[in-house]
Amino acid sequence: MLRTTASLLALLPLLLWGCSPSPPAVGELTVSPAEIRLDYPAHVAVQWQWRMDLEAVPRPMVFVHLRNAAGDLVKTFDHPFPERWQAGDTARYDLPLTQSMLAPPLEAGSYELVAGLFVPAGKRFPLAGGDGRETVIARVEVPAPGATFPTFHFEGPWSPVEAGADRQILAKRWLRREATLEVRGVERAGSLELLVELPTAAQGLTFLGEEREQTVRVSSTCGSEAWLRGAGVHRLSLAVPEDCRFTLTPNYTLLLPEDPEPRSVGLLEVSWGE
């Protein structure tokens, strides 16, 4: 398995970030694998390992951008740095790269995956080997669709697929009430990978039972079951040993001014993992 290591250049003390021409060192990033195949509609786990040498800084964001051969940004996988740290600490986590079946497939070809750190005000931390703003951490090969994958079938009160607001979420679909998602054509065991949003709302929220926390029960015909609790975005991996029907049951509905019908769960990504 190939591995890529990028050492973060040095940062000046916090109060001098804005005026430093060459910031002092913050640590080291290791990413594995460095050669990735991203099929449609599938996801691939990439392992990230950070060793941070700087004490007490605001929690940064990690930006992860997929660029095509022309340098165009086609997809982002940005996320908050997942841990607080002290100097010398190491943080490890998996970051899934996904082609969601809700969106059209990416054009077949070779891509670069670039990454870096920034704080909400927009300050980026330069990475060694990069151009001062970002550095290449992996190569991504996107084959033309055609590999054998299960198919996904929506039944019940789902809204039409709508375009996403940015390159992070390319498309989404709303569940209005209880509905199902069926996986067909499973040739070998895998997992249904979902990115699900339970929206935050101060008004228009109606609970369907006595509980006053937003929940979604995910049950299935193949033994998988999960519960989602609380507003926010949740990543869910459900074992699929064979053809399987999943039922999503929210305990609430949400009525928004722009939609005459109530909605509940936002489905942001659907993909297959092995």
Phi, psi and omega in degrees: 000129180284150179225143178238135179238130176236123179268129180284134178291166188286148178251137169288164177310156188311317185287346184254006183308315188292340185243003183278125177285333178216098186297147179289174193276143182246346180149202187221140178242129174239130182237135180215133001278167178262352174237119190234137171253124183240099180278173175241129357257097188226171173227151180231131178276130175246130182269130179246138175225122181246134167245115187258129183257355184255135176282160166029084168233157176302149180297117183274169170262149173257123174259138180225114186240135175259121183240140179278182184298334179276357181089005181282139176282121182247337182200143175240154178227042184296149181198157176289146171303127196282352185218158165275156183215165167242164181305132180092350179291155175239132176244135179232141174197163174259134176244112180285133169261131192229140159252108182279140178289350177288335182252159175298153179294150173294153177295136180298141179153188180259138183231161171250139173255118181244153185211167175181184179241148173210161174254160187307331180289349176109356180292124177262148175261116182298146176251140177301140180086356181257198182256017182095346179239326182204163178220149178286127181245345181197160172252136183238125177256123179251107178284161174295144177305144182157342175295154183280112177231155172299162176252156184243134184230126182261132177227140180106194188280066172268142173282164175297155175294136178236155180293146176285169184273347184203191181275355177283312176242109186280336180200156178213166179214136182263137168268130182271316176215201179301134180204176185234157173228120184251136177255121183237155177077034180283112180269330174214153186302144178202208181218144172271121183253121182237141167246119193234137177247126167258107192289148174278136181209132175271334181225159176083003182267126179237123178273143184265358178214200183279333182293140183246026171241137179295127177222155172224123174268132176245108179247168184207169176269000183241017173096347178282140176210144179208158175236137171251134184226132174090147179298147179134185181259131184237136174258132188227131176239122186240126181295136179230094181280341184198180177309136192208145176248127179251135178246126178257122183237099177279153178261019184206164167228159183227126179251118181250151183302327184278357184227120182288344179252147178292154176226171180220293188252133175264120178265114187263326179213144173224124180208175183243137178234151178230000000 
